[in-house]
Amino acid sequence: MMSNADANLKDAVRAFTLNYGDPSVYLDRALEHDPRNRMAILLKTWILVLSNDGVSLAKASKSIADLKMEQLNYRENAHLSALQLAANNQWPSAVSVLDRHLMEDPHDLAGHQCALRLDGYQGRFHREAARAARALPFWSKNDPGYGIMLSFYGFGLEELGDFSRAEDVSREAAELEPYGYWPHHAVSHVLEMTGRPREGLHWMDSRELLWNEDKCNNRVHIWWHKALFFIELGKIEEALLIYDTQILPVMRPVATQLCNPTALLWRLEMLGVEAGNRWQDLLPYWQKQLAGMSSPFNEIHAAMAALRAEDYSAYYTILDNMKKKAGTSGELAPAYSEVAVPVAKAMNKFVNEDYRQALDGLLPVQGSLWRMGGSIAQRDLIEWTLLEAAIRAGEEKIAQSLVNERLSSRPDSHVNARFLGGIEA
């Protein structure tokens, strides 16, 4: 018979991997029943590490130091080894440890989620397709959590560019796990990447009761996706309304959340929306994150928010921290030196209307943008800025080439039509 601690740990893993509910509540209950439940301690530590928040990382380091490796079983040892690396910003090495572990224990859903998240921070979401493909043959459709495992596979396929299979797999996973974040998210990405915004809005609206509640930990990002569908249809006011009424009111000083309003408002401004005081209202949330932040993706967005709010002290603090990390021997140093620092500098040029310098800064890093982290759809923000810089710099051939690339997959996009109009004007 399962102990109370193990039952609560099972519920915590489900909440953690669905992104629905608070896994910490179940983990605390597990530790009340068994204060030495090491897997519960490890999962609490993962939640801290995956936040990329300086204060949380300090707490995680203490928790890791308190665990004795010789007292742990194989699974616990694998998680502790990966945690030690991840807490030290050695994300590629941490994922390698988890990959090896998941070949031995393909049913470890928490391990899959941690590897997926760490790969996402490195712009490598597509790697989950292979990881899940290795694991799924060991699963039965009757196994608890099968739908969650399937949803990981679906999102990996989407980021791999296998949109047809990604959609089929993710829709099946959404039927099996209707409250799951990953299957709903993966279908949203497919509909975004294949230029089907009307279907995207229908998908969102038909399932809103499932994703738009407090228990859905990533509902802010789902609203962001819905805003993108409106933008693709040219319904800019509806997208701005989502920013004002659905995203900002529930905003917390958590960097992974703050990237959503930052990216949305940046896009809307490029489409001619007057931001008013919105940047000044958003920046204080970012300022609570500036100390101890370790994520190229998050720091690029923080720099953008500081620039738009005209807080150059904050901007240069972020840029200087990026440069320091770029100059180390750390595993993330190439991401900072090759992408994060050049992008942050180019965004400064763009905001200050030096569009030729912005173009010259962004064009060479286009092929390496994956290093900044995030999904293809999220990194498209930089592609937008690159194209807009080319238009405003009067570089018609470069701009036309970039528009041609976009039109090949989204010929009916309002955004692409606007870019095209900007070239012809």
FENWO-V328848 format. One line per field, one symbol per residue. ss: DSSP state (h for helix, s for strand, l for the rest). psi: psi as a letter, one per 20 degrees, with the letter a starting at -180 (. if undefined). burial: 1 if it has 24 or more other ideal C-beta (glycine too) atoms within 12 Angstrom, else 0. A space follows every 10 residues. Layout:
ss=???
psi=???
burial=???
This chain:
ss=lllhhhhhhh hhhhhhhhls llhhhhhhhh hhhllllhhh hhhhhhhhhh lllhhhhhhh hhhhhhllhh hllhhhhhhh hhhhhhhlll hhhhhhhhhh hhhhllllhh hhhhhhhhhh hlllllhhhh hhhhhhllll lllllhhhhh hhhhhhhhhh llhhhhhhhh hhhhhhllll hhhhhhhhhh hhhlllhhhh hhhhhhlhhh hllllsllhh hhhhhhhhhh hhlllhhhhh hhhhhhhhhh llllhhhhhh hhhhhhhhhh lllllllhhh hhhhhhhlll lllllhhhhh hhhhhhhhll lhhhhhhhhh hhhhhhllll llhhhhhhhh hhhhhhhhhh hlllhhhhhh hhhllhhhhh hhlllhhhhh hhhhhhhhhh hhlllhhhhh hhhhhhhlll lllhhhhhhh hhhhl
psi=pprhghghgg hggggghhko rohhghhhgg hghnijohhg gghhhghggi hkpgghhggg hggghipohi iqagghgggg ghggghijkm gghghgghgg gihhmijnhg ggggggghhh ijkkhhihgg ghhhhhiiqq iippighggh hggghggghi jmhghggggh hghhhhmhjp gghggggggg hghjlmhghg hggghhjhhh imrhhoikhh hghggghhgg ghjjmhhhgh hgghhhghhj pqmphhhhhg hghghgghhh jjpohcjhgh hhhhghhiih pjpmoggghg hgggggghik nhggghgggh hghghhjajr highhghhgg ghghghhggg hjkmhghggh hhghjgijhh hirarghgih hhgghgghgg ghijnggggg ghgggghhhm hjphghhggg hhgi.
burial=0000100111 1111111111 1011011111 1000001111 1111111111 1111011001 0011001000 0000111111 1111111011 1111111110 1100111111 1111111111 1111111111 1111110010 0000111111 1111111111 0110111011 1111011011 1111111111 1111111001 1011001001 1100011111 1111111111 1110010111 0111011101 1011111111 1111111111 1010100110 1110111011 0111111111 1111111110 1001101110 1100110000 1111111111 1111111111 1000100110 1110110111 1111111111 1111111111 1110100110 0110010001 0011110111 01100
